[in-house]
């Protein structure tokens, strides 16, 4: 995995109904300090053909990590979620959680 401007990417398309559960799973797995309710609400409220994004200062394994979270809403029911993080290990962990989520939900 190669960083771009110091950030590693993990991304996937989600059905809108799966955004909050995935963010909750991510927070449960890594205790990052994500405000799951706020992020899920902002994604759900974004208009089609727009992007929502924010910079987050979180903790991963006791170390500070920056995350650029964004959601591209090209379909009201299926946003693309992007997690750009300054930790390669966290990006790989997010990818692994996406895979687990898909397997658990038959996606």
C-alpha positions in Angstrom: 0.0 0.0 0.0 1.5 3.3 -1.1 0.6 6.5 0.7 -0.5 9.6 -1.2 0.6 12.8 0.5 1.2 10.9 3.7 -2.2 9.2 3.7 -3.2 5.6 3.1 -6.6 4.9 1.6 -9.4 2.4 2.5 -12.7 2.8 0.6 -15.8 1.0 -0.4 -19.3 1.5 -1.6 -22.1 0.9 1.0 -25.8 0.7 1.0 -27.0 3.7 3.0 -28.5 1.3 5.6 -25.1 -0.2 6.2 -23.2 3.1 6.9 -23.9 3.5 10.6 -23.5 -0.3 11.3 -20.1 -0.3 9.6 -18.9 2.9 11.3 -20.0 1.3 14.6 -18.1 -1.9 13.8 -15.0 0.2 12.9 -15.2 2.1 16.2 -15.7 -1.1 18.2 -12.7 -2.8 16.5 -10.3 0.1 16.9 -11.6 2.5 19.6 -10.6 5.5 17.4 -12.9 8.0 19.0 -15.2 8.3 16.0 -18.5 10.1 16.5 -20.5 7.4 14.7 -23.9 9.1 15.0 -22.6 12.5 13.7 -20.8 10.9 10.7 -23.7 8.6 9.8 -26.2 11.5 10.0 -24.0 13.8 7.8 -23.7 11.0 5.2 -27.5 10.4 5.3 -28.3 14.1 4.9 -25.9 14.8 2.0 -27.5 15.5 -1.3 -27.0 13.3 -4.4 -24.0 14.3 -6.5 -22.2 15.9 -3.6 -19.5 14.9 -1.2 -19.3 15.2 2.5 -15.9 15.3 4.1 -14.1 16.1 7.4 -10.7 15.9 9.0 -10.6 13.9 12.2 -7.9 13.7 14.8 -8.1 10.3 16.4 -6.1 7.8 18.3 -5.0 4.3 17.1 -3.0 2.0 19.4 -2.4 4.9 21.8 -0.9 7.1 19.0 -2.4 10.1 17.3 -3.6 9.5 13.8 -5.2 11.8 11.3 -8.1 10.7 9.2 -9.7 12.4 6.2 -13.2 10.9 6.0 -15.3 11.5 3.0 -18.5 10.2 1.4 -19.3 10.7 -2.3 -23.1 10.5 -2.8 -23.6 9.5 -6.4 -26.8 7.5 -5.5 -29.0 8.3 -2.6 -29.0 4.7 -1.4 -25.3 3.9 -2.0 -22.6 6.3 -0.9 -18.9 5.6 -1.4 -17.0 6.0 1.9 -13.3 6.9 1.9 -11.0 6.7 4.8 -7.6 8.4 4.3 -5.4 7.7 7.3 -1.8 8.5 8.3 -1.3 4.9 9.5 -0.8 2.1 7.0 -1.6 -0.4 9.7 -5.0 1.3 10.4 -5.8 1.5 6.6 -5.1 -2.2 6.4 -7.3 -2.8 9.4 -10.1 -0.8 7.9 -9.9 -2.9 4.7 -10.0 -6.0 6.8 -13.1 -4.7 8.7 -14.8 -4.0 5.3 -14.1 -7.5 4.3 -15.6 -8.9 7.5 -18.6 -6.6 7.2 -19.3 -7.9 3.7 -19.0 -11.5 4.7 -21.2 -11.0 7.8 -23.9 -9.3 5.7 -23.7 -11.5 2.6 -22.5 -8.6 0.4 
